[in-house]
Amino acid sequence: MHPAGAVSLSSAARRPGSGRARGAPTAAIDEDVRGAVERTLAEIMAERVEQVAAVDCRFARDVGERVARFTGSGGKRMRAQFVWWAMRACGGGTAEANAALRIAAALELIQTCALVHDDVMDGSPRRRGGPSFHAQLESQYAASAATSPQGSPFAASAAILAGDLALVWADDVLTDTEFPSGARSRVLHIWRAMRTEMIAGQYLDLHGQMTGSASAALAIRTVTLKTALYSVERPLAIGAALAGSDARTARALSAAGRCAGIAFQLRDDLEGVFGDSLQTGKPSGDDVRAGKPTFLVTVARARAEARGDLRSLSVLDGALGDPGLSHDGLERVREVLTGTGARSAVEDKIERMTARSTRHLRAAALGGFAGQALNRLLTSVASTVPRPPAPKAWSARRPGPYGLWEESPSPDGVIGGADR
């Protein structure tokens, strides 16, 4: 059983650790990293869907195929590109290429797990320009599932299982991957740390919402664990470990990744309040309605308290955690975030973190086109400068994996914008 639009696998592609990337010229992958990752991902997803269909057709249809579609149809493959270009910049080549692409695909599954669970915990109805995972299930079973003001308990519970399935699949992909000699233990050490850090960051995020924490230091700690590590630093470290990088280079890459990752999340926080929902793919103001004590909010509160600005504090207290916050209410929050100087302060911090990332990357002394590609990627995820849409390889939309339509990637695969 294959979902509509899935590729048909040859017997070679069904063997663990195999795939069309094996033996592919590394230079060809360099020209279109995103495309190579998506081809690898499509093959892996088709294989996994076939396996769950053998377990139960309903489970495959409602959960397995939906996980495959979600994973295959969105995002800029940011983490995947960090793995690839770190591997290439640290001297990796043909021997490491297949493992790098499979690890990249596994990271996309980790991202699916994180987003599906995050949307359940935040009650977010939309993701990537469409209904979130649990919202799709709620709609599908609206006639039979009991509902509450928070939505369908069935849909939320099923989405948690779907996120768990994505995490299991990610681990399965690594287990089935053939690594160059000595690389498996290095990569798995980082992989295991990354999974725990991501969950710890998610817990701190929930804890901050529950307690109403106003600590800027805790907000940065949450950002580091929840996003900076697994989105940038750990993918870079995995790529370096796969290539057998020396310790000095690995440390410099990790430092560059952490700074860029923090800047990336701070920018995402800004876009979550001030951005266009058509560009971000989710409703503007979701973090405010969920009551998240982001760094942006904690800075605004601290500045208002220092000035004795009771009006601004009243606006923040009334809006944070209000799921029914109106557009006018969100506008008042935006005025406070701008008027207290919090928005400007966060933008300044993003620029400082971006500059630090560049300095750390320079210390890694990675030359050549791969080092340049890494520099562009790190700048892209952290930059606050508005960017025009990336050029397309062709003008029409293309059929993506599992029958979904998506925009074509840019020819060089360099990302732009948030990867959500």
C-alpha positions in Angstrom: 0.0 0.0 0.0 1.4 3.4 -1.1 -0.1 6.8 -0.5 -1.1 8.7 -3.6 1.8 10.1 -5.4 4.5 8.0 -3.6 7.4 6.8 -5.5 7.7 3.1 -6.3 10.7 1.5 -4.6 13.0 -0.9 -6.3 14.3 -3.8 -4.3 17.6 -2.1 -3.9 15.9 1.0 -2.4 14.1 -1.2 0.1 17.3 -2.5 1.6 18.2 -0.6 4.9 20.7 2.1 4.3 20.4 2.0 0.6 18.7 4.6 -1.7 19.3 6.5 -4.9 21.8 8.8 -3.3 24.3 5.9 -3.0 27.0 6.4 -5.6 25.5 9.7 -6.7 28.2 12.2 -7.6 28.8 14.4 -4.5 29.2 17.5 -6.7 25.7 16.9 -8.1 24.3 16.8 -4.6 26.2 20.0 -3.7 24.2 21.8 -6.5 20.8 20.8 -5.0 21.1 19.6 -1.4 17.5 20.1 -0.7 16.4 18.1 -3.7 18.7 15.2 -2.8 17.4 15.2 0.8 13.8 15.2 -0.4 14.4 12.3 -2.8 16.0 10.3 0.1 13.2 11.3 2.4 10.5 10.2 -0.1 12.0 6.8 -0.4 12.3 6.4 3.3 8.7 7.6 3.8 7.3 5.2 1.2 9.1 2.3 2.9 7.8 3.3 6.4 4.2 3.8 5.2 4.3 0.3 3.6 5.5 -1.1 6.9 2.7 0.5 9.0 0.2 -0.6 6.4 1.1 -4.2 7.1 0.4 -3.5 10.8 -3.0 -1.9 10.3 -4.6 -0.1 7.4 -6.6 2.4 9.4 -3.5 3.4 11.4 -1.5 3.7 8.2 -4.2 5.9 6.6 -4.9 8.2 9.6 -1.4 8.5 11.1 1.4 6.9 9.1 0.5 8.5 5.7 -0.3 11.8 7.4 3.1 11.8 9.1 4.7 11.1 5.7 2.8 13.9 4.0 3.6 16.4 6.8 7.3 15.5 6.7 7.5 15.6 3.0 5.6 18.7 2.2 7.0 21.6 4.2 10.0 23.4 5.6 13.2 24.6 4.0 15.3 21.5 5.0 17.5 23.8 7.1 18.8 21.2 9.5 19.4 18.9 6.6 21.6 21.5 4.8 23.6 22.1 8.0 24.4 18.4 8.2 25.5 18.3 4.6 27.5 21.4 4.4 29.3 20.8 7.7 30.2 17.3 6.5 31.5 18.7 3.2 33.3 21.7 4.8 35.1 19.2 7.2 36.4 17.1 4.3 33.6 14.6 3.8 32.8 13.3 0.4 31.4 10.3 -1.4 32.1 7.9 1.5 29.9 10.0 3.8 27.3 11.2 1.3 24.7 8.5 1.8 24.9 8.6 5.5 24.6 12.4 5.5 21.4 12.3 3.4 19.8 9.7 5.6 20.7 11.6 8.8 19.3 14.7 7.2 16.0 12.8 6.5 16.0 11.6 10.1 16.3 15.2 11.3 13.2 16.1 9.2 11.3 13.4 11.1 12.6 14.9 14.4 11.3 18.2 13.2 7.9 16.6 12.5 7.8 15.2 16.0 8.6 18.6 17.5 6.1 20.6 15.5 3.2 18.1 15.9 3.7 18.0 19.7 4.2 21.7 19.9 1.0 22.5 18.1 -0.9 20.1 20.4 0.5 21.8 23.5 -0.1 25.3 22.2 -3.5 24.5 20.7 -2.4 25.9 17.4 -4.9 25.4 14.6 -2.6 26.0 11.7 0.9 25.0 10.5 2.7 25.6 7.2 -0.2 27.5 5.8 -2.8 24.7 6.5 -4.5 23.0 9.3 -2.1 21.6 12.0 -1.9 17.9 12.4 -4.4 17.6 15.3 -6.7 20.0 13.5 -6.8 17.7 10.5 -7.7 14.7 12.7 -10.4 16.8 14.5 -11.9 17.7 11.2 -11.8 14.2 9.9 -13.7 12.8 12.9 -15.8 15.9 13.8 -19.0 13.9 13.5 -18.0 11.2 16.0 -15.4 12.6 18.4 -16.4 14.3 21.6 -15.2 17.9 21.7 -14.3 20.5 24.3 -13.3 24.2 24.1 -9.8 23.0 23.7 -10.8 20.8 20.7 -11.0 17.0 20.3 -9.3 14.9 23.0 -9.1 12.2 20.4 -7.4 14.4 17.9 -4.9 15.7 20.4 -4.1 12.2 21.7 -3.7 10.8 18.2 -1.4 13.7 17.2 0.8 12.9 20.2 1.0 9.3 18.9 1.9 10.6 15.5 4.7 12.7 16.9 5.9 9.6 18.7 5.8 7.7 15.5 7.9 10.3 13.7 10.5 10.1 16.5 10.6 6.3 16.3 11.0 6.5 12.5 13.9 8.9 12.9 15.7 6.5 15.2 14.9 3.6 12.8 16.5 5.5 9.9 19.7 6.0 11.9 19.7 2.3 12.9 19.4 1.2 9.3 22.1 3.6 8.0 25.6 2.4 7.0 28.3 4.7 8.4 31.9 5.2 7.4 34.3 3.4 9.8 34.3 5.0 13.3 31.6 7.5 12.5 28.5 5.7 14.0 29.5 6.1 17.6 30.4 9.8 17.2 27.1 10.6 15.5 25.0 8.6 17.9 26.5 10.4 20.9 25.4 13.7 19.5 22.0 12.4 18.3 21.1 11.1 21.8 22.1 14.4 23.4 20.0 16.3 20.9 16.8 14.4 21.5 17.0 14.9 25.3 17.9 18.6 24.9 14.9 19.2 22.6 12.4 17.6 25.0 14.0 19.5 27.9 13.6 22.8 26.0 9.9 22.0 25.3 9.3 21.3 29.0 10.9 24.6 30.0 8.6 26.3 27.4 5.6 24.7 29.0 6.8 25.5 32.5 7.3 29.1 31.6 3.7 29.4 30.3 2.4 27.7 33.5 4.4 29.9 35.9 4.4 33.1 33.9 8.1 33.3 34.3 9.5 36.8 33.5 13.2 35.8 33.5 15.1 36.8 30.4 17.9 34.4 31.3 15.4 31.5 31.4 13.9 32.6 28.1 17.3 32.4 26.5 18.0 29.0 28.1 14.7 27.7 26.7 15.5 29.1 23.3 18.9 27.4 23.4 17.6 24.0 24.4 14.3 24.0 22.4 15.7 25.5 19.1 19.3 26.5 18.9 20.8 23.1 19.7 18.6 20.8 17.6 18.1 23.3 14.7 21.6 24.5 14.1 24.3 23.5 16.6 23.7 19.7 16.7 23.2 19.3 12.9 26.5 21.1 12.4 28.2 18.8 15.0 26.7 15.7 13.3 28.1 16.7 9.9 31.5 17.4 11.4 31.5 14.1 13.3 30.5 12.2 10.2 33.5 13.7 8.4 35.8 12.9 11.3 36.6 16.6 12.1 39.2 17.5 14.6 38.1 18.7 18.0 39.1 22.4 17.5 37.0 22.7 14.3 34.1 20.9 15.9 34.1 23.3 18.8 34.2 26.3 16.6 31.3 25.0 14.5 29.2 24.2 17.5 29.7 27.7 18.9 28.8 29.3 15.5 25.7 27.1 15.4 24.6 27.9 18.9 24.8 31.7 18.3 23.0 31.4 14.9 20.4 29.1 16.4 19.6 31.6 19.2 19.3 34.4 16.7 17.1 32.2 14.5 14.6 31.6 17.4 14.6 35.3 18.4 13.8 36.2 14.9 11.1 33.6 14.8 9.6 35.2 18.0 9.6 38.6 16.3 7.9 37.2 13.2 5.4 35.3 15.4 4.1 38.7 16.7 4.9 41.1 13.9 5.0 38.8 10.8 2.5 38.2 8.1 0.7 34.9 8.7 0.7 34.2 5.0 4.5 34.2 5.2 4.9 32.4 8.5 2.2 29.8 7.8 0.5 30.2 11.2 -1.7 32.8 12.8 0.2 35.9 14.0 0.2 36.3 17.8 0.0 32.6 18.6 2.8 32.9 21.2 1.0 35.8 22.9 -2.3 33.9 23.0 -0.5 30.8 24.4 1.1 33.0 27.1 4.7 32.1 26.2 7.3 34.1 28.1 9.5 34.7 25.1 12.7 36.8 25.4 10.8 39.5 23.5 8.1 39.6 26.1 10.4 39.4 29.1 12.4 42.3 27.8 9.3 44.4 27.3 8.0 43.6 30.8 11.4 44.4 32.4 11.6 47.7 30.7 8.0 48.6 31.6 8.6 47.7 35.2 11.8 49.8 35.3 10.0 52.8 34.0 6.9 52.3 36.2 4.9 52.0 32.9 1.7 50.5 34.4 -0.3 50.8 31.2 2.1 48.6 29.3 2.2 46.1 32.1 -1.6 46.0 32.1 -1.7 45.4 28.4 0.8 42.5 28.7 -0.9 41.0 31.7 -4.3 41.1 30.0 -3.1 39.7 26.6 -0.7 37.0 27.5 -2.4 33.6 27.8 -5.7 34.9 26.4 -6.7 32.4 23.6 -9.4 34.8 22.4 -7.2 37.8 22.0 -8.6 40.0 19.2 -6.7 41.7 16.4 -7.1 45.0 18.2 -5.7 43.4 21.4 -2.7 42.1 19.5 -2.1 45.5 18.0 -1.9 47.0 21.5 0.6 44.3 22.4 2.7 45.2 19.3 2.6 48.9 20.4 3.9 47.9 23.8 6.7 45.7 22.4 7.7 48.5 20.1 7.2 51.4 22.6 9.2 49.9 25.4 12.1 49.3 23.0 11.8 45.5 23.4 11.5 44.9 19.6 14.6 47.1 18.9 16.5 45.4 21.7 15.8 41.9 20.4 16.8 43.0 16.9 20.1 44.3 18.3 20.7 41.0 20.1 20.0 39.1 16.9 22.6 41.2 15.1 25.1 40.6 17.9 24.5 36.8 17.9 24.8 36.7 14.1 28.2 38.5 14.3 29.4 36.1 17.0 28.3 33.2 14.8 30.4 34.6 11.9 33.5 35.0 14.1 33.2 31.5 15.4 32.8 30.1 11.9 35.9 32.1 10.8 37.8 30.5 13.7 36.9 27.1 12.3 39.0 28.1 9.2 36.8 26.3 6.7 37.7 27.4 3.3 36.4 26.6 -0.2 32.9 26.6 -1.5 31.5 24.4 1.4 32.7 26.9 4.0 31.1 29.7 2.0 27.9 27.8 1.8 27.9 27.3 5.6 28.5 31.0 6.1 25.5 31.8 3.8 23.3 29.4 5.7 24.2 30.7 9.1 23.6 34.3 8.0 20.3 33.3 6.4 18.8 31.7 9.4 19.9 34.6 11.7 19.4 37.7 9.5 16.8 40.3 10.4 17.1 41.9 6.9 14.0 41.2 4.8 14.8 38.9 2.0 13.1 38.6 -1.4 11.7 35.3 -2.4 14.4 32.8 -3.4 14.7 32.3 -7.2 12.9 29.1 -8.4 14.5 26.4 -10.5 11.4 26.4 -12.6 8.3 28.6 -12.6 5.5 26.1 -12.0 4.7 24.3 -8.8 5.7 20.7 -8.7 3.9 17.7 -7.3 5.6 16.9 -4.0 5.7 13.6 -2.1 2.4 11.9 -1.5 0.4 14.0 -3.9 0.9 17.4 -2.2 1.9 20.4 -4.3 4.8 22.5 -3.1 7.0 25.3 -4.4 10.2 24.3 -6.2 13.4 24.9 -4.4 15.9 27.5 -5.4 18.7 26.2 -7.7 21.4 26.4 -5.0 19.3 25.1 -2.2 20.1 28.0 0.1 17.3 28.7 2.5 15.5 31.9 3.3 12.9 32.5 6.0 11.8 30.4 9.0 11.8 26.7 8.7 8.6 25.8 10.3 
